[in-house]
Amino acid sequence: MTNTLYDALIAPHANSDAAFLTLDDGSTLTFADFAGRVAQLAHVLTKAGVAAGDRVVVQAAKMADTIALYGAAVQAGAIYLPLNTAYTQSELSYFIEDAAPALVVCDIRNEAEMTALCGDKIPVLTLAGDGNGSLSQQANAQATTFQTVPRGPDDLAALLYTSGTTGRSKGAMLSHKNLLSNAQSLTDLWQITSNDRLIHALPIFHTHGLFVAMNTSLLAGAQVRFMTNFDVDTIVSEIPASTMLMGVPTFYTRLLGDARLTRDLVANMRLFVSGSAPLLAETHTAFEDRTGQRILERYGMTETNMITSNPFDGERLAGTVGYALPGCEVQITDNGTPVAPGDIGMIEVRGDNVFQGYWNMPEKTAEELRDTGFFITGDLGVMSEDGRVAIVGRQKDLIISGGYNIYPKEIEDVINDIDGVLESAVFGVPHADFGESVLAAVVLEYASLTPETIAALVEPNLARFKHPRRYILSDALPRNTMGKVQKNVLRADHGG
């Protein structure tokens, strides 16, 4: 029996001297170096008592050993569980209790707090940027080969927790098949090869940075410029020697703010990908005007990996997320019944990329995974006649006021078109008479606009019931680490 994910992503490169990871200090790991390090770390996992199917919780900074630890968990047959480095002790307590891991790996600076949290039952190992963490030190003494633990397509490879903005965080169970099928679809669609060099400035505790970026690079044998974090100066210096950048909208707005971003600078680049949060149409346009390249926007979720993508060859329409990936079915529904093209409904998806369910939550799994295999995403969207999808918003962000359904994105598009508005977020708050009232948080490019001016400009473009009852001028919108606007925070701050 084979190990589905390891055999596809790492085993083929075990003897390759081609460059894989280039780090911030200028050092480079070949694919063979990486495979050897994966094996060394797999030895440490098994010596710590990790067995097939056990969870390995990782809350550590982005470094070569952190990404190699993902490979080690796969090779050892374990389930990799990365956690946001910003999570608090209270949040960590929930994840550790819920996942019941066999091992926890943390930053060396947090060892005392994590050990206190885990008690005597769960061993804790550490990682450090200088290589002096206990996990790295133990790995240094191990062999660079490891007897790979057999795992099949339906065995779990990872457990990723959702953000939990509407209740307890849910652990999405992702199988070897889920991750590999998605990596294969994206690698083929985006034509990623061993000739590519990816600039990787994303966090690796999230689907985008861990699975989209790293799995496709491993599958294709592409080189990765592995950056600890996003830095405009470093990105600009790396672009001429690279071919791809995967980012969130913030990456592109910050690059557009730098005069060094020119057509000459990006002459060697063939693909700019954006995801994890909506990309404004004006960012699309400004980037194309400046560089001659059109950003490719795609759409995915923790539970499904990637679902749709704008075409590599073909028109990339601003405001849309493209077509269903090969092997992935997408339908727009009203209570499970498909709606007509052009009508708004719930986005549902079915395919090998769709997760196995929620960890320890069979009732929640039954609510969101239909018997037909379709997953109810919670996102509202619209599909054109030819199958192109556009996202309208989250169902939980839908505003119902006076019996009318109000879609925040429609209002945001009107506000964002006003000269002098940088961005906006429309949300609903409780209202005694209407059920909900519409509010808009607005970030300005310059201070000459007032709430009254914005209201006057919005008025002729929207039906009265869609007009925000209040405009809140803000320096910035609250966002999570992947750049998504946190409307739950806006609702909590302004609900009174």
Secondary structure, 3 states (H helix, E strand, C coil): CCEHHHHHHCHHHCCCCCEEEECCCCCEEEHHHHHHHHHHHHHHHHHCCCCCCCEEEEECCCCHHHHHHHHHHHHCCCEEEECCCCCCHHHHHHHHHHHCCCEEEEEHHHHHHHHHHHCCCCCEEEECCCCCCHHHHHHHCCCCCCCCCCECCCCEEEEEECCCCCCCCCEEEEEHHHHHHHHHHHHHHCCCCCCCEEEECCCCCCHHHHHHHHHHHHHHCCEEEECCCCCHHHHHHHHHHCCEEEECHHHHHHHHCCCCCCCCCCCCCCEEEECCCCCCHHHHHHHHHHHCCCCEEEEEECCCEEEEECCCCCCCCCCCCEEECCCEEEEEEECCEECCCCCCEEEEEEECCCCCCECCCHHHHHHHECCCCCEEEEEEEEECCCCCEEEEEEHHHCEEECCEEECHHHHHHHHHCCCCEEEEEEEEEEECCCEEEEEEEEEECCCCCCHHHHHHHHHHHCCHHHCCCEEEEECCCCECCCCCECHHHHHHHHCC
